[in-house]
Amino acid sequence: MERKKKKDLLGLKDLSGQEIEEIISWAEKMKENSKRGVEEQFLKGKCIALLFTKPSTRTQVSFEVAKALFLMTSRSPGWPTSA
């Protein structure tokens, strides 16, 4: 997938059909790599912000798991995080 710099994704309407297909294909490859025990390195060391508008333990845990799988760190404002 060709990387576009500084493109914010706010919804699927912002993507073309081809871009959506590329993302799905890329995700399938990542899933197969994960099953084979291959660590993805492209996000290693990147820091993500975890900002949730509503408290949700399940959502937070999902993001924490993804963060760990991709070897990233995170920051959050410390708001309550469970419903």
N, C-alpha and C positions, 0 to 999 in steps of 0.2 A: 504494500500500500504506500502510495506516495505521501510523504509527510508534509502537511501544510503548517506553516508557522503561525502561531498566535491566532488560531481559529477557535473561537468559543463555541461549544456545542450546547445549545439551550433546548434543543428538541430535534426530533427526526425530520421535521419540516425544513431544517437547515441543511440537510444532506440530500445528495442526489441518490437515485436508485443504485447507481454503480458504487457510490461510496458506502452505502449500507451493505451491499453484497461483499465488498472488500473487508469491511469490519467483521462480518459474520465469518468469512473465510479465515481471517486472521485469528479470530477467537477459537475456531475449530482447531487450527494448528497449535495454538497455545494449550488447548485442552489435551490434545494428543501428547504434546511435550510433557505436560504435567503428569500424565499417566505413566510416562517412561522415566519420570524422575529428573527431567531436564529443568534446571533452574533458569528462569528468564532473568536476564541481566540488564535489559534496556531501561528499567526504572530504578535500578539499584542506586541507593543514596539520595534519591529525590525525596522531597518533603511535600506532603499534601496537607491541606487544611480540612479538618472535619467539622463542618458547620451544618447543623441540623435545625430546621425550623420547628420541628415537633420532636419531643423525646420518644425514642424508639430503641429499645435494647437490641432487637433483632437486626435493625438496620445498622446500628453502630457495630455490632459484632461482625456483620457481613463485610463492612469496610475495613475493620481491623484485620480480618482474615486475609482479605485481598492485599492489604498493606504488607503483611508478613510474607505472603507468597511472592510478592514482587520486590522484597528486600527494601522497602521504603520506610521513612519515618513520617510522623504526623504531628500536627499541632492542633489544639482545639482550645476554645475560650474557657473551658471548664464549666459550662452550663450543665444543669441536670441532664442526665442521659438515659434515664429509664422511665418507662410509662407505667 
